Amino acid sequence: MEQQELRAAVRSVLARHPGAAAWRPLSEQIGIAGLAVPEQYGGAGCGAVEVHVVMEELGRQLSPVPLLGSAVLTVQALLASGDGTACARLLPQLTAGRAIGTLAWAEQGSWDPAAIRTTATAGPGGTWRLDGAKEHVLDGSQADVLLVAARTDAGVSLLEVDVNGPGVNREAAVTMDRSRTQSRVVLRHAEGRLVGGNGTGEQVLRRVLDLACTALAAEQVGAAERCLELTVAHARDRRQFGRPIGSFQAVKHRLADAYVLVESARSAALGAALAAAEESPELTRYAAVAKSACSEAFSAVAGEMIQLHGGIGITWEHDAHRYFKRAHGSSRLFGPPAWHRARLCACLGLTPT
C-alpha cells in the first residue's frame, strides 16, 4: 500500500510540474532524493524497491530530473565508500535536493572500472592532483558535488573534486536524448581529496554499477509501458478501411508481443530491485539480467510504437521519437546489453559465445 501511495504521489507531482521543474516538489514534498539514504543523514531509510517505483514513474514521463545521477550514483557511491565524514558533510544537502551530485566514471565509452585511466597523484596536505577526461557524466554541467573515479598508486580510488576549482572543465555533451543531460569533464591537474580508502574505488564502483543498472531498468520498464499504452490507444482510435487498425490480426499480434516484452522486463527489473533490497550476494547477476533484458525490451517496444503510429510516429510533434531516443541512449548507458550478458556469464562461470 505504501508503494502504491508513493507511485500515486510521484505521478501527481509530475502531472502538475512538467520537465525539470518537478525536481524541487519531488524532493521537498515526497523526498525522492533521500529515499535510499539512512535516517542519520536526513533520508527516509527506504531501499531499492521504493527507488524502483519512483524510477518507473520518471520513465513514463521521460522526466529530466537528476535522480539517477545524484540520488543513485553519487549517494550510493558515498554510502559504499564507508567514509562517514564525507557522508555527514555531503549527504544532507543531496538528500534534501538542495545540491545535485554526479559521479564522473566512464572513459572512452566503457563503464568497466578496469578501463579507468584518469590518474590521481598525491600532493601536499593530503590533496591529490587529477588528470584525465570523463564521458557520459550525468547532469555534469549543473552538479554541485563532483565525485571522480581515478587511478592512484594503490588502484582505483574515489575522490571529491571542487566543481568550480582550477583545472576542472565541464563541457555539455550533445546527445540524441535531450531529456537526459550529459557532460564531458576534463581534469588538468585538478585538486581532489580521497573519499573512502585509497585503492577501494573499484569495489565501490562495482556496487554502484549494480544499483545503477537496477534503477535504470525500472526507468526503462516505465517508459516501455507508456509506449505500449500510447500505441494501444492509437490502435483503437485510428481507423482504416472502416475499422480500427487494432482490430486487424497482424496489429493484434504485434501489440501482444510488445505486451509480453514489457511484462518480462518488469519481472527482471523487479527481481533486481528485490535482490538489492535484500542485499543478495547474487545482485550482480540480477542487475546484469535486468539491464540487458530491459534495454532490449524498451528498444523493441519504442520501435513498434513508431511503426504502428505510421507517419505521425516520425514527426517532431509526436512523443514517439522522444521515447525512441531515450531507449537508444539508456541502452548504452552503464554498458550495452552484450556487455552485461558477458558479466552474467562471468557470474555463472560460463564463456560468452
Secondary structure, DSSP 8 states (H G I E B T S, - for coil): -HHHHHHHHHHHHHHHS-GGGGHHHIIIII-GGGTTS-GGGTS----HHHHHHHHHHHHHHT---SIIIIIIIIHHHHHHHT-HHHHHHHHHHHHHTSS-EEEE--BTTB--GGG---EEEE-GGG-EEEEEEEEEEETTTT-SEEEEEEEETTEEEEEEE-TTSTTEEEEE---S-TTS-EEEEEEEEEEEEESSSTT-HHHHHHHHHHHHHHHHHHHHHHHHHHHHHHHHHHHHH-EETTEEGGGSHHHHHHHHHHHHHHHHHHHHHHHHHHHHHTT-TTHHHHHHHHHHHHHHHHHHHHHHHHHHHGGGGGSSSSTHHHHHHHHHHHHHTTS-HHHHHHHHHHHHT----
